[in-house]
């Protein structure tokens, strides 16, 4: 292998002690600032998602007030089943379940 002594320009600048131009320094500084900004946004989004998750987990799975309301309607004979709505909900749930399977 023969070495000719010619190197790419960026290596020549390092070897000769030349400093980076203003444009290059500004570009490097902007890149550092942008990545710090991106980290800040990502961190903020992560914290927001965590707070939402905690709020949802704090909500009960069963709403006692709604359960009592439905029980009272059943006892009094005022509870009406809407067959079309029930069928639609059952089909939607079955479809969603099938789509979630791997």
C-alpha positions in Angstrom: 0.0 0.0 0.0 1.4 3.4 -1.0 0.7 6.4 1.1 0.8 9.6 -1.0 0.5 12.1 1.8 -2.8 13.5 0.6 -5.6 13.6 3.1 -9.2 14.7 3.0 -9.6 18.5 3.7 -11.0 18.1 7.2 -8.0 16.1 8.3 -5.6 18.6 6.7 -7.2 21.3 8.8 -6.8 19.4 12.0 -3.2 18.5 11.2 -2.2 22.1 10.3 -3.9 23.6 13.3 -6.5 25.5 11.4 -9.7 26.2 13.4 -13.2 25.6 12.3 -15.0 28.4 10.5 -17.8 30.4 12.1 -20.4 28.5 10.1 -19.2 25.1 11.2 -19.1 26.2 14.9 -22.6 27.6 14.6 -23.8 24.4 13.0 -22.3 22.3 15.8 -23.8 24.6 18.5 -27.3 24.5 16.8 -27.1 20.7 16.7 -26.3 20.5 20.4 -29.2 23.0 21.2 -31.6 21.1 19.0 -30.9 17.7 20.7 -31.3 19.4 24.1 -34.6 20.8 23.0 -35.7 17.4 21.6 -34.8 15.8 24.9 -36.9 18.5 26.8 -39.9 17.9 24.6 -39.6 14.1 24.9 -39.2 14.4 28.7 -42.3 16.6 28.9 -44.3 14.3 26.7 -43.3 11.3 28.9 -44.3 13.1 32.0 -47.6 14.1 30.6 -48.3 10.5 29.5 -47.4 9.3 33.0 -49.8 11.7 34.6 -52.6 10.7 32.2 -51.9 7.0 33.0 -52.0 7.7 36.7 -55.3 9.6 36.4 -56.9 6.8 34.4 -55.6 4.2 36.9 -57.2 6.1 39.8 -60.6 5.9 38.2 -62.6 3.0 39.4 -63.5 0.2 36.9 -67.1 0.2 38.2 -69.1 3.3 38.7 -71.3 2.5 41.7 -73.7 5.4 40.9 -74.4 4.1 37.4 -74.8 0.5 38.7 -77.3 1.6 41.2 -79.2 3.6 38.6 -79.5 0.5 36.3 -80.4 -1.8 39.2 -83.3 0.6 40.1 -84.5 0.7 36.5 -84.5 -3.1 36.4 -86.4 -3.4 39.7 -89.0 -0.9 38.5 -89.4 -2.5 35.1 -88.3 0.7 33.3 -85.0 -0.8 31.9 -85.3 -1.1 28.1 -82.8 -3.2 26.1 -82.2 -1.8 22.6 -81.5 -4.9 20.5 -79.8 -3.1 17.6 -77.5 -1.2 19.9 -76.7 -4.4 21.9 -75.9 -6.3 18.7 -73.8 -3.5 17.3 -71.8 -3.3 20.6 -71.3 -7.1 20.6 -70.1 -7.2 17.0 -67.8 -4.2 17.5 -66.3 -5.9 20.6 -65.8 -9.2 18.8 -64.2 -7.4 15.8 -61.8 -5.5 18.0 -60.9 -8.6 19.9 -60.1 -10.4 16.6 -58.0 -7.4 15.4 -55.9 -7.4 18.6 -54.9 -11.1 18.2 -51.4 -11.6 16.9 
